[in-house]
């Protein structure tokens, strides 16, 4: 059986992580780019020495990990700082993604990549792209409820991501996760499994 490389993406609050979990329950091998990036910036993580060198010790917290709050404020205020941080983290993430993919023997490997559409280099590494979609209003409500963020903060994150239209244009498969419950989402995921070799 062919080994399918599926890119999974969606805006913040779209339900992408839930869909990733459901696909994994059906035998897909899940590679979570966000989780890899997080681990790079934890105490002892591969990115810490470079972050301290480039941004200064003020961006390292008392435990030796990246000070997320300070870094988030810094990159929102200075777009070039975001690119500098990505230049440190992205190669490490790519290296770990490649390692995990080589170890997979599943019929389908899911690459859970929040900024897949924003990073054109990903498309050529994937066989198909699945986008989890919902309205902007639903995104804002979900993230406010989940993270306790004010609406303005959610909208600031959304502005750094591509539009729903851009994501849908890049998709081979779209799951519209709005106004439905988990049972209905499960059914939608089940319907696409044959297209993924699962």
Secondary structure, DSSP 8 states (H G I E B T S, - for coil): ---EEEEEEE-TTSSHHHHHHHHHHTT-EEEEHHHHHHHHTSTT-TTHHHHHHHH-GGGB-TTSSB-HHHHHHHHHH-HHHHHHHHHHHHHHHHHHHHHHHHT--SSEEEEE-TTTTT-GGGGGG-SEEEEEE--HHHHHHHHHHHH---HHHHHHHHHHS--HHHHHHT-SEEEE-SS--HHHHHHHHHHHGGGGT-
